[in-house]
Amino acid sequence: MTSRSATFGYFGGWFDQRFGSAPQARYPTFKSAIGLFLQHLGDRRDGVIVETGTQRLPDDWGAGCSTTIFGETLETFDGGRLWTVDLSPENLTTSQHCTQHVAQRIEYVCSDSVTFLKQFDRPIDLLYLDSLDWWDDPQIQQQSQAHQLAEIEAAWDKLRQGCIILLDDNGLPGGGKARLTKEFLSQQGWSCILDYQQSLWISEKVMF
């Protein structure tokens, strides 16, 4: 375990002091995903995090505030850069305002996420998929599941060996947004190590 990941992982350490229980149901998966990301980096300082669906409100922890979490992590631990992708210019403006204190770590991209991922030209160390809102409407639910599957397929050849994948809106009716993506990852031999509001996956096969 590297010094950065060990420092990050301590109970009551930086993550707990900075965010506490604010991430609510996402706390265990956010903290675990970032700890694995830092361990995966080792001594590297050029890590790449990509998130689809940017932060839309300053303190809406029910929606995750992921851009703030990732941006501050990269700044605090000198871990690289975040690409946050959203189709809405308004959402990106809000995200920039919320994360201006760590904007030097973030690229804000207005684009369809699938198109962006197909064209992205860097190896990805942590991929967070949280675009296309999930609503209580069967048609929209199917669309969001299909969209997330299209995202993982578009990003597949950009995933660095040891990449961590985090899927949001998982613990919802019908398997949530992540249902099809989880089926795909399982077929590829990946392991799910946490499965709550978010679903956390690694490429190593884990036997439980």
Short mmCIF file of the C-alpha atoms (twelve columns), coordinates in Angstrom:
data_MODEL
# 
_entry.id   MODEL 
# 
loop_
_atom_site.group_PDB 
_atom_site.id 
_atom_site.type_symbol 
_atom_site.label_atom_id 
_atom_site.label_alt_id 
_atom_site.label_comp_id 
_atom_site.label_asym_id 
_atom_site.label_seq_id 
_atom_site.Cartn_x 
_atom_site.Cartn_y 
_atom_site.Cartn_z 
_atom_site.pdbx_PDB_model_num 
ATOM 1   C CA . MET A 1   0.000   0.000   0.000   1 
ATOM 2   C CA . THR A 2   1.426   3.397   -0.955  1 
ATOM 3   C CA . SER A 3   1.738   6.220   1.570   1 
ATOM 4   C CA . ARG A 4   -0.969  8.232   -0.193  1 
ATOM 5   C CA . SER A 5   -3.518  5.435   -0.177  1 
ATOM 6   C CA . ALA A 6   -2.629  4.498   3.403   1 
ATOM 7   C CA . THR A 7   -3.029  8.087   4.574   1 
ATOM 8   C CA . PHE A 8   -6.297  8.389   2.709   1 
ATOM 9   C CA . GLY A 9   -7.682  5.146   4.092   1 
ATOM 10  C CA . TYR A 10  -7.276  5.901   7.787   1 
ATOM 11  C CA . PHE A 11  -10.513 6.094   9.749   1 
ATOM 12  C CA . GLY A 12  -10.939 9.736   10.671  1 
ATOM 13  C CA . GLY A 13  -8.405  10.745  8.020   1 
ATOM 14  C CA . TRP A 14  -8.685  13.400  5.341   1 
ATOM 15  C CA . PHE A 15  -11.812 12.070  3.650   1 
ATOM 16  C CA . ASP A 16  -13.696 11.720  6.931   1 
ATOM 17  C CA . GLN A 17  -12.544 15.104  8.190   1 
ATOM 18  C CA . ARG A 18  -13.435 16.859  4.950   1 
ATOM 19  C CA . PHE A 19  -16.714 15.159  4.055   1 
ATOM 20  C CA . GLY A 20  -17.747 13.132  7.104   1 
ATOM 21  C CA . SER A 21  -21.010 11.350  6.492   1 
ATOM 22  C CA . ALA A 22  -22.160 13.919  3.915   1 
ATOM 23  C CA . PRO A 23  -22.046 11.442  0.978   1 
ATOM 24  C CA . GLN A 24  -24.692 9.431   2.851   1 
ATOM 25  C CA . ALA A 25  -25.399 6.127   1.039   1 
ATOM 26  C CA . ARG A 26  -22.459 6.831   -1.294  1 
ATOM 27  C CA . TYR A 27  -19.919 7.167   1.539   1 
ATOM 28  C CA . PRO A 28  -18.514 3.590   1.497   1 
ATOM 29  C CA . THR A 29  -18.244 3.365   -2.283  1 
ATOM 30  C CA . PHE A 30  -16.773 6.846   -2.810  1 
ATOM 31  C CA . LYS A 31  -14.163 6.299   -0.105  1 
ATOM 32  C CA . SER A 32  -13.319 2.782   -1.308  1 
ATOM 33  C CA . ALA A 33  -13.102 3.796   -4.966  1 
ATOM 34  C CA . ILE A 34  -10.774 6.702   -4.221  1 
ATOM 35  C CA . GLY A 35  -8.628  4.591   -1.910  1 
ATOM 36  C CA . LEU A 36  -8.258  1.968   -4.641  1 
ATOM 37  C CA . PHE A 37  -7.494  4.710   -7.177  1 
ATOM 38  C CA . LEU A 38  -4.656  6.089   -5.039  1 
ATOM 39  C CA . GLN A 39  -3.303  2.590   -4.417  1 
ATOM 40  C CA . HIS A 40  -3.492  1.902   -8.161  1 
ATOM 41  C CA . LEU A 41  -1.519  5.088   -8.892  1 
ATOM 42  C CA . GLY A 42  1.378   4.176   -6.632  1 
ATOM 43  C CA . ASP A 43  3.870   7.026   -7.018  1 
ATOM 44  C CA . ARG A 44  2.332   8.337   -10.228 1 
ATOM 45  C CA . ARG A 45  1.035   11.917  -10.281 1 
ATOM 46  C CA . ASP A 46  -0.670  11.712  -13.656 1 
ATOM 47  C CA . GLY A 47  -3.846  9.836   -12.760 1 
ATOM 48  C CA . VAL A 48  -6.909  10.277  -14.968 1 
ATOM 49  C CA . ILE A 49  -10.440 10.322  -13.554 1 
ATOM 50  C CA . VAL A 50  -13.376 10.642  -15.939 1 
ATOM 51  C CA . GLU A 51  -16.906 11.272  -14.704 1 
ATOM 52  C CA . THR A 52  -20.003 11.508  -16.869 1 
ATOM 53  C CA . GLY A 53  -22.637 13.776  -15.403 1 
ATOM 54  C CA . THR A 54  -21.190 16.754  -13.535 1 
ATOM 55  C CA . GLN A 55  -22.106 18.313  -10.188 1 
ATOM 56  C CA . ARG A 56  -25.292 20.360  -10.556 1 
ATOM 57  C CA . LEU A 57  -25.780 21.894  -7.084  1 
ATOM 58  C CA . PRO A 58  -23.388 23.121  -4.360  1 
ATOM 59  C CA . ASP A 59  -24.435 20.855  -1.495  1 
ATOM 60  C CA . ASP A 60  -26.862 18.338  -2.931  1 
ATOM 61  C CA . TRP A 61  -25.343 15.237  -1.365  1 
ATOM 62  C CA . GLY A 62  -28.362 13.255  -2.420  1 
ATOM 63  C CA . ALA A 63  -26.961 13.632  -5.942  1 
ATOM 64  C CA . GLY A 64  -23.383 12.918  -4.908  1 
ATOM 65  C CA . CYS A 65  -21.283 16.107  -5.328  1 
ATOM 66  C CA . SER A 66  -18.759 13.890  -7.078  1 
ATOM 67  C CA . THR A 67  -16.920 16.667  -8.921  1 
ATOM 68  C CA . THR A 68  -16.011 18.308  -5.626  1 
ATOM 69  C CA . ILE A 69  -14.944 14.990  -4.088  1 
ATOM 70  C CA . PHE A 70  -12.748 13.980  -7.028  1 
ATOM 71  C CA . GLY A 71  -11.289 17.450  -7.588  1 
ATOM 72  C CA . GLU A 72  -10.334 17.936  -3.947  1 
ATOM 73  C CA . THR A 73  -8.860  14.436  -3.767  1 
ATOM 74  C CA . LEU A 74  -6.635  15.082  -6.760  1 
ATOM 75  C CA . GLU A 75  -5.499  18.414  -5.341  1 
ATOM 76  C CA . THR A 76  -4.877  17.110  -1.815  1 
ATOM 77  C CA . PHE A 77  -2.976  14.002  -2.920  1 
ATOM 78  C CA . ASP A 78  -1.433  15.415  -6.120  1 
ATOM 79  C CA . GLY A 79  -3.076  12.641  -8.094  1 
ATOM 80  C CA . GLY A 80  -3.629  14.015  -11.598 1 
ATOM 81  C CA . ARG A 81  -6.669  15.431  -13.400 1 
ATOM 82  C CA . LEU A 82  -10.423 15.001  -13.635 1 
ATOM 83  C CA . TRP A 83  -12.465 15.239  -16.825 1 
ATOM 84  C CA . THR A 84  -16.110 15.999  -15.992 1 
ATOM 85  C CA . VAL A 85  -18.501 15.663  -18.934 1 
ATOM 86  C CA . ASP A 86  -22.061 16.918  -19.203 1 
ATOM 87  C CA . LEU A 87  -24.448 17.736  -22.025 1 
ATOM 88  C CA . SER A 88  -25.804 20.815  -20.203 1 
ATOM 89  C CA . PRO A 89  -23.840 24.090  -20.302 1 
ATOM 90  C CA . GLU A 90  -25.841 25.249  -17.281 1 
ATOM 91  C CA . ASN A 91  -24.778 22.222  -15.248 1 
ATOM 92  C CA . LEU A 92  -21.151 22.774  -16.171 1 
ATOM 93  C CA . THR A 93  -21.332 26.437  -15.170 1 
ATOM 94  C CA . THR A 94  -22.669 25.399  -11.767 1 
ATOM 95  C CA . SER A 95  -19.993 22.724  -11.463 1 
ATOM 96  C CA . GLN A 96  -17.258 25.254  -12.246 1 
ATOM 97  C CA . HIS A 97  -18.613 27.566  -9.571  1 
ATOM 98  C CA . CYS A 98  -18.753 24.765  -6.988  1 
ATOM 99  C CA . THR A 99  -15.219 23.577  -7.727  1 
ATOM 100 C CA . GLN A 100 -13.407 26.808  -8.554  1 
ATOM 101 C CA . HIS A 101 -11.008 26.203  -5.638  1 
ATOM 102 C CA . VAL A 102 -9.693  23.072  -7.411  1 
ATOM 103 C CA . ALA A 103 -10.393 24.080  -11.020 1 
ATOM 104 C CA . GLN A 104 -6.691  23.691  -11.818 1 
ATOM 105 C CA . ARG A 105 -7.299  19.934  -11.555 1 
ATOM 106 C CA . ILE A 106 -10.428 19.756  -13.711 1 
ATOM 107 C CA . GLU A 107 -11.351 19.812  -17.391 1 
ATOM 108 C CA . TYR A 108 -15.009 20.786  -17.885 1 
ATOM 109 C CA . VAL A 109 -16.362 19.300  -21.121 1 
ATOM 110 C CA . CYS A 110 -19.753 20.035  -22.704 1 
ATOM 111 C CA . SER A 111 -20.504 16.953  -24.774 1 
ATOM 112 C CA . ASP A 112 -22.576 13.834  -25.104 1 
ATOM 113 C CA . SER A 113 -20.752 11.403  -22.854 1 
ATOM 114 C CA . VAL A 114 -20.663 8.497   -25.317 1 
ATOM 115 C CA . THR A 115 -19.224 10.707  -28.052 1 
ATOM 116 C CA . PHE A 116 -16.645 12.092  -25.629 1 
ATOM 117 C CA . LEU A 117 -15.562 8.658   -24.409 1 
ATOM 118 C CA . LYS A 118 -15.173 7.352   -27.950 1 
ATOM 119 C CA . GLN A 119 -12.814 10.239  -28.733 1 
ATOM 120 C CA . PHE A 120 -10.948 10.380  -25.422 1 
ATOM 121 C CA . ASP A 121 -7.256  9.676   -25.963 1 
ATOM 122 C CA . ARG A 122 -5.837  9.052   -22.482 1 
ATOM 123 C CA . PRO A 123 -5.693  5.903   -20.343 1 
ATOM 124 C CA . ILE A 124 -8.379  6.107   -17.636 1 
ATOM 125 C CA . ASP A 125 -7.571  5.149   -14.040 1 
ATOM 126 C CA . LEU A 126 -11.016 5.752   -12.488 1 
ATOM 127 C CA . LEU A 127 -14.235 5.875   -14.479 1 
ATOM 128 C CA . TYR A 128 -17.395 7.182   -12.813 1 
ATOM 129 C CA . LEU A 129 -20.645 6.860   -14.765 1 
ATOM 130 C CA . ASP A 130 -23.527 9.062   -13.606 1 
ATOM 131 C CA . SER A 131 -25.196 10.657  -16.629 1 
ATOM 132 C CA . LEU A 132 -28.798 10.573  -17.895 1 
ATOM 133 C CA . ASP A 133 -31.049 10.857  -14.861 1 
ATOM 134 C CA . TRP A 134 -33.089 7.926   -13.621 1 
ATOM 135 C CA . TRP A 135 -36.793 8.670   -13.283 1 
ATOM 136 C CA . ASP A 136 -39.870 6.715   -12.239 1 
ATOM 137 C CA . ASP A 137 -40.738 6.075   -15.860 1 
ATOM 138 C CA . PRO A 138 -40.033 2.675   -17.467 1 
ATOM 139 C CA . GLN A 139 -39.022 4.188   -20.803 1 
ATOM 140 C CA . ILE A 140 -36.549 6.602   -19.226 1 
ATOM 141 C CA . GLN A 141 -35.195 3.805   -17.040 1 
ATOM 142 C CA . GLN A 142 -34.488 1.668   -20.104 1 
ATOM 143 C CA . GLN A 143 -32.856 4.629   -21.825 1 
ATOM 144 C CA . SER A 144 -30.591 5.360   -18.864 1 
ATOM 145 C CA . GLN A 145 -29.522 1.705   -18.622 1 
ATOM 146 C CA . ALA A 146 -28.785 1.539   -22.337 1 
ATOM 147 C CA . HIS A 147 -26.902 4.842   -22.183 1 
ATOM 148 C CA . GLN A 148 -24.648 3.709   -19.360 1 
ATOM 149 C CA . LEU A 149 -23.913 0.468   -21.212 1 
ATOM 150 C CA . ALA A 150 -22.997 2.526   -24.292 1 
ATOM 151 C CA . GLU A 151 -20.666 4.603   -22.117 1 
ATOM 152 C CA . ILE A 152 -18.753 1.609   -20.786 1 
ATOM 153 C CA . GLU A 153 -18.457 0.162   -24.289 1 
ATOM 154 C CA . ALA A 154 -17.160 3.502   -25.616 1 
ATOM 155 C CA . ALA A 155 -14.578 3.738   -22.832 1 
ATOM 156 C CA . TRP A 156 -13.528 0.099   -22.849 1 
ATOM 157 C CA . ASP A 157 -10.315 0.376   -24.847 1 
ATOM 158 C CA . LYS A 158 -9.235  3.439   -22.811 1 
ATOM 159 C CA . LEU A 159 -9.263  1.717   -19.422 1 
ATOM 160 C CA . ARG A 160 -5.777  1.389   -17.987 1 
ATOM 161 C CA . GLN A 161 -4.903  -1.991  -16.482 1 
ATOM 162 C CA . GLY A 162 -6.093  -1.824  -12.864 1 
ATOM 163 C CA . CYS A 163 -8.728  0.803   -13.623 1 
ATOM 164 C CA . ILE A 164 -11.516 1.254   -11.074 1 
ATOM 165 C CA . ILE A 165 -15.125 1.627   -12.266 1 
ATOM 166 C CA . LEU A 166 -17.853 3.233   -10.162 1 
ATOM 167 C CA . LEU A 167 -21.498 3.204   -11.281 1 
ATOM 168 C CA . ASP A 168 -24.102 5.486   -9.726  1 
ATOM 169 C CA . ASP A 169 -27.873 5.078   -9.284  1 
ATOM 170 C CA . ASN A 170 -27.467 1.370   -8.731  1 
ATOM 171 C CA . GLY A 171 -29.706 0.643   -5.752  1 
ATOM 172 C CA . LEU A 172 -32.958 1.486   -7.510  1 
ATOM 173 C CA . PRO A 173 -35.966 -0.495  -8.820  1 
ATOM 174 C CA . GLY A 174 -35.284 -2.731  -11.809 1 
ATOM 175 C CA . GLY A 175 -31.565 -2.820  -11.087 1 
ATOM 176 C CA . GLY A 176 -31.212 0.931   -11.419 1 
ATOM 177 C CA . LYS A 177 -29.126 2.651   -14.022 1 
ATOM 178 C CA . ALA A 178 -26.312 0.119   -13.639 1 
ATOM 179 C CA . ARG A 179 -28.135 -3.131  -14.461 1 
ATOM 180 C CA . LEU A 180 -26.872 -3.669  -18.014 1 
ATOM 181 C CA . THR A 181 -23.402 -2.332  -17.244 1 
ATOM 182 C CA . LYS A 182 -23.020 -4.752  -14.353 1 
ATOM 183 C CA . GLU A 183 -24.019 -7.646  -16.594 1 
ATOM 184 C CA . PHE A 184 -21.412 -6.533  -19.135 1 
ATOM 185 C CA . LEU A 185 -18.639 -6.189  -16.538 1 
ATOM 186 C CA . SER A 186 -19.450 -9.587  -15.070 1 
ATOM 187 C CA . GLN A 187 -19.241 -11.148 -18.523 1 
ATOM 188 C CA . GLN A 188 -15.809 -9.559  -18.941 1 
ATOM 189 C CA . GLY A 189 -14.590 -11.221 -15.752 1 
ATOM 190 C CA . TRP A 190 -14.609 -8.117  -13.549 1 
ATOM 191 C CA . SER A 191 -15.520 -8.302  -9.853  1 
ATOM 192 C CA . CYS A 192 -18.037 -6.205  -7.952  1 
ATOM 193 C CA . ILE A 193 -16.609 -5.460  -4.509  1 
ATOM 194 C CA . LEU A 194 -19.316 -3.108  -3.180  1 
ATOM 195 C CA . ASP A 195 -22.908 -2.838  -4.335  1 
ATOM 196 C CA . TYR A 196 -25.070 -0.184  -2.699  1 
ATOM 197 C CA . GLN A 197 -26.326 3.134   -4.065  1 
ATOM 198 C CA . GLN A 198 -23.211 2.895   -6.202  1 
ATOM 199 C CA . SER A 199 -21.609 -0.250  -7.608  1 
ATOM 200 C CA . LEU A 200 -17.810 -0.541  -7.422  1 
ATOM 201 C CA . TRP A 201 -15.910 -2.819  -9.825  1 
ATOM 202 C CA . ILE A 202 -12.295 -3.889  -10.339 1 
ATOM 203 C CA . SER A 203 -10.754 -5.975  -13.086 1 
ATOM 204 C CA . GLU A 204 -9.125  -8.517  -10.763 1 
ATOM 205 C CA . LYS A 205 -11.173 -11.617 -10.100 1 
ATOM 206 C CA . VAL A 206 -12.172 -11.728 -6.432  1 
ATOM 207 C CA . MET A 207 -13.450 -14.852 -4.723  1 
ATOM 208 C CA . PHE A 208 -15.871 -14.260 -1.853  1 
# 
